[in-house]
Amino acid sequence: MGDGGRRIARLLGTGMLCLLLGGSLTGCGGASAEPGVMVPTFAPTTPTADPATEPLDPCAALITPADVAGVLGLDPAKTSVRTIRGLPAPAVGRTEKIDCTYQGEKGRSLFTLRAYTYESPEAARKQWELNASLEDGEKRDIAVGPATGLLYVRRGELLLSLIDGPRTLAVQVPDRTVPKGRARENLITDFAQRALKIDPEAVATTSAEPTPGVPAVQAGAGS
C-alpha cells in the first residue's frame, strides 16, 4: 500500500474511533456525540440546614443535658439525652407523648422523664389516676408549684408523678444518681420543676392537701 493509501486508512480509523467515542477524543475535529448518548449530570448540592433554625430536641426543651450535668456535677460533654416521641392516643385524649432518658459517660442511664399532654385537664386527670393506681411503692402526696401528684418511695429509687392542668409528668431517679450529700427527694423535685418551668421561689412553701393516712411531702424537703 502506498503512502496515499496508508493516509486514507489512518483517517478512516480516526473517524470510526471518534464516532464510537462521541467526538470526545482530542483531535476528532469537533465531532458531535451520537443522538441517544447520555451525558451524566449532577444536581446542585443542597445546602445544609442552619442549626440555629432547626427545632430543639423535645427532651432538651424540657431539661437540657447541660443543666443535668450541672445539677449532678458531671461533665457536660459526656452528658446526653435519648428521646423517644410517642404517637398521640385519641382514645384517651392524649395529644403528645415524650420519653426521655438522660445519660452520662458511656451511656450510663441517669434518670428518666416522661411528659404527656392531653386535650383537656379532665382527660389528663382521668389517665393520670389510672396510671397512678398501677404503680407500686409507698405513696406520698406532693406538690411542686401548681403541679400536684404522688411520690412513690421504692427500694433503690424514687418515682414522682405529677399533673398540671392538661399535662402530666413522671420523673424516675435511681438512688445511684443522687450526688453525695443531697437528699433524693430534693433532687427529684428539682428535675420536675425544671421540666415544668416552675419558678423555684414558688416551690418553697407549696404542699399538697394530704390524703388521709398518707404522709405529705413538701417540694424541696430533704430526708
C-alpha angles and dihedrals in degrees: 000000000000127000090265092054093049091050092053091048091052091050092049091049092051092048092052091049091050090050091053094047095044094244094300095124116099109251096031089120097239096306110178125235119263116260111267096031104128119217110207116244129193127215116235114266112264110235115243118253118265106254089217090063097044115107115260117250105263093231092048086051088060098044123350118227087237090059091048090051090050093050093047098037094243135141107273090211090061097042120091144154130232112212128203116183114203130207124261116263108213092179090070097028095253114152101176138021126185126179117193128189114189113208137195133197115341091006095295109167112243102177142321132239128193121192123187130182124200135195092247141009088248092057090047092050093049094051093041091055091049092051092045091057090057097054122094132212136071107316125217127178113240141174129203107190107304092343118095133188146107137308114212113206111205136167107276098001150040128228120200116194117186139176124204114175109295095353135073130197132196122190120187118190125179117218091241089068096056111103116239112271096021124108113240093224089055092051097049093049089048090058091045095052091047091052092046092044092236120165107247089222089062091055099056098082100025122114136160127246101261122242111235109270093009118103114232123230122214114219111257095018117138129223 
